[in-house]
Amino acid sequence: MVSFAVDDKGNLQVGTEFKTLNGIDSLVQDIKTRLRLVRGEYHFDILQGLPYFEMFRTTTKAGFKRKIIGEILKDDRVLTAEIDKSEFLQGELNLGIIVRTKENQIIRI
């Protein structure tokens, strides 16, 4: 799978060609992209992403965290994941996530 580099606003980084990422940088960006995707938003596969609107209305905090972790674990490079911080700031959900890769690297996202 190719991971194209994006900036913090989600825009593709382009010079004379598209920039790509590898290794840990690729994994971090892929997880962030996966968690930003709202179910139904990606018109090529409307089942991708998380049902955030439904989750906010009907899910407990523990259930919400389980769904986020489940989404991260769909990436076959990830061995374990945990949320160590969750807070709302100015209407935005901010998560602190610790991921252990199958290569036994620990990443904080």
C-alpha positions, -999 to +999 in steps of 0.1 A: +000+000+000+013+035-009+009+062+017+009+097+001+023+124+024-003+150+036+001+181+057-018+188+090-048+200+070-050+167+050-038+182+017-015+162-004+021+173-004+033+178-039+065+190-054+074+178-089+056+146-079+035+132-051+055+126-019+051+092-003+058+079+032+074+047+045+078+028+077+066+044+110+057+077+093+034+058+069+018+040+098+012+071+119-004+090+089-025+059+080-039+057+115-046+094+116-063+092+082-084+062+093-096+079+124-105+111+106-128+093+082-165+094+090-184+063+078-202+071+045-178+099+036-156+079+013-178+074-018-157+044-031-165+024+000-192+039+022-185+013+049-150+027+056-146+050+086-162+053+120-199+061+126-190+091+148-224+107+148-240+075+160-212+069+184-215+103+201-253+098+205-254+062+217-220+049+229-205+051+264-170+065+268-156+030+272-175+018+242-163+048+222-127+039+231-132+003+221-145+013+187-115+036+181-090+008+192-109-017+170-104+006+140-067+010+147-063-027+150-076-032+115-041-022+103-021-054+100+011-036+111-004-029+146-001-054+174-017-034+203-032+000+208-045+020+238-059+054+244-042+072+272-058+106+268-091+118+254-105+153+257-126+178+238-110+211+230-130+238+212-154+212+198-126+189+186-119+154+200-082+150+209-068+115+215-035+104+229-029+069+214+000+045+221+005+019+194+028-011+195+038-024+161+044-060+151+080-051+149+077-042+186+081-004+181+061+019+203+046+049+187+027+078+204+001+094+182 
